[in-house]
Amino acid sequence: MAALGSAATRPHYGGTLRVEIRESPPSPEVFGVPKGFVLTTWEAGRRAVFTADENAPGGRPFLDNVDIQLARSLRDQSVDLELGKADVVELGLAELRRHAAGRWPSSPVRLMALVFSPRVTDARVREALALAVDRSAIHSVLLQKQGEISGALLPQWISGYAFVFGASADMAKAQALVASLAPADRTLSLAVDDAANRGIADRIQLNARDAHLAVSIVPATANADVRLVETRIPSADVPHALASVAMAFGLNEPAAARNPEEQYLAERALLDGYRVIPLFHLPDVYGAGPRVQGGPVIDQLGEWRFDSLWLEDRP
Amino acid sequence: MMFRTRLLLIFAVAITAAVGIVELIVSSSARRAFESMEARRVNAIVAQFHKEFQRRGEEIVRTVEGIADTALAREIAITPDPSSYLTEADALASTNRLDLLELVAADGAIVSSHQWQARFGYKEDWLANEHDWQSRAAFLKREELPEAVTLALMAVRTVVAGEMKLYVAGGRALDREFIASLVAPEGMRVLLYRNLAPGFAPSELIDAGGPVASSSLLRPLVEQVETQRREAVGTIGHGASAETFHALPLAGRDNDVLGVLLVGNSRRELVQLEGSMLQTAVIVAVTGILLAIVLSWWATARITRPVQQLAESAGRVAAGNWGATVEVASRDEIGQLAAAFNRMTHELVEQRDRLVQAERVAAWRELARRLAHELKNPLFPLQITVENLQRAREKYPDQFDEVFREGTSTLLAELANLKQIIGRFSDFAKMPAPEMQSVNLNDLVAETMRLFEAQLANAGIGASVQLDPALRPVQVDGEQVTRVLRNLILNAVDAMPGGGTLTVRTAALGTGVRLEVSDTGQGLTPEECERLFTPYYTTKTHGTGLGLAIVQSVVSDHKGRISVESETGRGTTFRIDLG
C-alpha cells in the first residue's frame, strides 16, 4: 500500500483529514484532544473539528484540520472510505475482509471475553464452554487473524506471561463436563454487547452445540447467563491494567503484585472458576485512504497520532 | 292378520326392497366412478408434483452450475486461504435466489455457508464421497439450520482449477411455497410431511398455508409410508368431512424417506351424492309404499270383497239360512269360488229338503209304529174280553153276567188307556205358546217336589233339593216349566228302579237361572245322549218317547238351552239354562 510509510511522497502542510468514528462522546473532555491540535468546533453527537496548533511543543502538524464525524456506523464508514468520502475510518470485523490492505492496527488493546452472570453457579458449565470454544477458527476467519488468541486477561505484550494461560479447545473434555450436568443446566443464554460481534457469538453457539450445550443468543439488553464483551486495556502497566480489567468484568480486585510472578498469580486467581473466559486480545484497526501519508494514525495503545500525518494531493 | 294388511305389507316390503337394491347398485356404481375419478386426479397431481420437482431440480442445477462457472468460484477454489470469502455464499445465494448455498473446499471444509455462516471450517464429508457431481441431478436433502432443520432440493457442482477443487452446493427449501405451486383441483389438497427428525413432528406437516391443523390424524399414514417405503392410502374423518389421502414417499440420496407427499381428496362430493341418492331412494320408497297402499286397497277391493261376501254368506248358511248366495261378478278364481259356493248352498237346500222329507216320512212311520204298538196293547185285551163275552154267552150263560161285568170293566179300563195314549199324542201335537210371567223357580221346584214325595218314597228314592237363595224371579210359563220338571223327575224315577237319589238343584247365573235334575241310575251311553231329544225315541220299555221331546220343545220356546251329562253306572244330569 502506497499510503503506508511511502517514501515516494514528501511531507507537506495543509489539508483537512476526514475521519469517521463509531463513538459519540458526550463532551469534548471525554473525547480528548489529539496532540498538536486544538478543538475548534464541537457538535455533540455529530462532529468535532480540530485545528492545527501553531504553537504546538513539537511543532505545527502538517495537517491544517482534522474533521471527525461522530456516530458513524462501521458499515457507513467502510463505504465512505471506499467512495473516498473519508480518509480514516474504523474497521469492524465485517469490514476487515473488505479492506485487507490499508489497515492500521494498534497493538492488541482490547480484550474480548465471555463473562458469566453470578447466577451461573456451576463451574462445570463455565469450564465446558471455555473448553468448547474453538478460538483459532474464529481468529483465522472472523477476525482475519487480527489480534491474538489468548486465555489471559492481559495481552502478551503487556504482561509477558499471557502464553502460559491455555487457550486451546478440548471438545472431548467439554462434552464430558456437560454430560455430568443435569439436563436443565445444559442451557445458557448468550448476549452480545456489540452487534458487530454477532458472528463470533454464532460460532461460539455452534461450538457449544458440539459440546451438547444449548446456547441461545439473546438481545444485548437481556439479563443473559453469559455475555460476549470487549473491554479496553487502558494502560501498559500490569497492576493498573489488571485492576482495570477486573473491575470492568466485575471480578474481585487483584492482589497487590510487585513482580511478574505475583502478577501472574494474581491474574490466575482472577481466572480460576471460569467466571471470565478470555478469548482474544484485539487491536484497534483503522483503515486509511490512499492519500493519507505518514501513518500510523494511532499509537500502540490506540491513541490518535495525527501530528505526523500529511495528505497527498489526490482528487 | 287380515288379508288386506298382509297384501299391503307384501307390496311395501317388495317396493322397499326393490328401491333399496337399486339404491345399493347405484350407490356402488357411483362410489366406483368416484374412486376411479379420484385415482385419475391423484395421478394427475402426482405427475404434476414430479414435473414441478424435476423442473425445480433442473433450475437449481442450472443455478448452481452458473455459480460454479463464475470467476469468483474459481478464485475461491485456487486461493490457499479462503477465510476472506466467508460471506460470499450470502451474496451468491441472494443474487441467485437460493435458500441454501455452501462453498466447500476440496477437503470438505466449509468455506462459506449461506444457511449457517458460523459453520465455516466444518466438514461436509458427503460431498467428497461422491465422485461425479457434474452429472448428478438435483436430490432431496435434510439440511440443518441454526434454529431448525429443513428439507431442501439440492444440487452440487464442482469447480476444478488444476489440482484445486471447490464444491458448490446450493438448493431451495421444500416449503409451503413449493406446495403452493402445485395447483390442486377443487376438493383436493396437497400436503408435505418433512421427515426431519426421528418420530412424527406435527409442525412438519405443511400445506400452502403453513402447518396443517389436526395433523395427528395423518400420523399413522405417514408412519406407514416411512416404514414400508412405498405408497399408502388412508382415510381420515367421517361423513362429509372424510378425506382420502394418497401418501407417496420422497426419498433422498441414500434412498431414505425424507418426506411424504400427501394428496388429499375430500369425500364430501361422494357423501353428498350418496346422500342425494339416499334421499331420492327414500322419496321413491315412500311413494312406492303409498302406491302399495293404493294398489293393495284396489286389489283387496277386487279380491277380498267377493271373499268377504262369501264369508258373510257362509255365516248366513251357518246361521241356518241355507239358501244364502253370493253375486258372481267375475270369471276368475274368485268368481269360480262364488259359483261353487252358490252350487253348494243350492245342493244343501235340496239335500235339506230331501232330508226333511225323509225325516218326515220316517217320523210318520215311527208315529205309525208307535201308534200301532201303543194301540195294539190295549186292543189285544179288548179283543180277548169281547171274545170271552161271546164265549160266555154261548157256553156259560149262567156266568155271563159276571163275565159281562168283569169284561165291561176291562173294556172301559183299556178304552181309558187308549184315550190316555191318544191324549198324549194330542198334547204333543198341540204344544201351546208359553205365556210368560214372573216366576220364582225355587217355589216352583219346591211345590213340584212335594207332589212327588209319596211316589219317590214308594220307589225307594231319596230326594235332595238344593235351592239357590240368590235366585231371582224369571220370565217363564210356569205351567210349562212345571211340566218340564215333572217329565225330568219321572224320567229320573224310571232310571232308578232299584232306588237311588234324586237331586234337584237351582242356581243363579249372570242374567238367568239354572235348573239341574240328577239321578243315580245306570246312566246313558253317548249315542243315547245324542238321540235323547228325538221325538218318539225312548230307552224305556214303555212310554211314547215324547217326554224329552216335549221338554226340549218347552225349553226352546223359552229361548233356553238344555244339555245332558251322563256317565254309565253313575247317573245322568239334565241341565236347563233359562233367562
Interface residues (C-beta under 8 A of the other chain):
Chain A: A94 R97 A100 D134 A137 S140 V141 L142 Q144 K145 G199 D202 R203 Q205 L206
Chain B: S83 S84 Y85 L86 T87 W116 Q117 A118 R119 F120 G121 Y122 P146
